[in-house]
Amino acid sequence: MMTKALLLKDLPGLGPKSQQMLVEAGIDSVETLRTLGPIAAFMQVKRYQAQLDPPKNASLNLLYALVGAVEGEHWLSVAQEQKAQLIMQLEGYAELEKLFQQEGKKL
């Protein structure tokens, strides 16, 4: 039986830069990452980075790393096997987020 990783640094394939991006965006635990899920966590990082001066822009590699970390797979495998599906999910999440914002609600 695999024990649950308690710290972001314990997750496979999540390097120091990715960890820093998560923490800066308010995702400071494995529990928070798993609760949000990789797509919502990625969007939270993107929103945070867009507000910086100068703005930063996390690449899709972060999304692949987040999925890999949560699923226990290497991010390159995720990128090769799930890329199209993840991009569609990301676009769907962004559209849903816009609808919620128009109604004054938070997703």
VENKANOR-V710529 format. One record per backbone hydrogen bond with DSSP energy under -1.0 kcal/mol. CO is the residue of the C=O (numbers start at 0). NH is the residue of the N-H. Records with the same first field share a line. If there is no record, write none. Layout:
# VENKANOR-V710529
CO->NH ; NH
This chain:
# VENKANOR-V710529
6->9
7->10
10->13
14->18
15->19
16->20
17->21
18->22
19->23
20->24
21->26
22->25
28->32
29->33
30->34
31->35
32->36
36->40
37->41
38->42
39->43
40->44
41->45
42->46
43->47
44->48
45->49
47->50
48->51 ; 55
58->61
59->63
60->64
61->65
62->66
63->67
64->68
65->69
66->70
67->71 ; 72
73->77
74->78
75->79
76->80
77->81
81->85
82->86
83->87
84->88
85->89
86->90
87->91
88->92
89->93
90->94
91->95
92->96
93->97
94->98
95->99
96->100
97->101
98->102
99->104
100->103
